[in-house]
Amino acid sequence: MSHQETYDLCCKYHGKRVRINDNKGNVHVGRITKVDNRMVWIMPDRAGYGIGFWGFGGGYGAPGFGYGIALGAITGIALASIFFW
């Protein structure tokens, strides 16, 4: 998946619940809250984050966006249905 394809998909799915696979084998499930030309921010579904998780302060993860994943590290992205765990 090219950088541009990844960026376009992230923009298309902005605000939606997705499942993202990265090049280290990690799976990230949550809602896309922000996209720029280098990173996508995701608010995770995992227990402990939910309501009240405001992300990491300063740097790349501005409060309220969750955490960032570099676009170059993404190997796959798909919409996550309610049954997608």
NORVENDA-V57682 format. One record per residue. NEAR is the number of other ideal C-beta (glycine too) atoms within 10 Angstrom. Layout:
# NORVENDA-V57682
NEAR
NEAR
This chain:
# NORVENDA-V57682
11
8
12
10
12
21
17
12
22
23
12
12
19
15
9
10
17
21
18
24
15
16
11
7
7
11
10
20
15
21
17
24
18
19
20
13
8
12
19
29
23
25
19
16
16
10
6
6
15
11
4
5
16
13
20
14
8
7
7
15
17
16
11
12
19
24
19
20
20
13
22
12
15
21
14
13
23
12
12
19
9
6
5
12
9
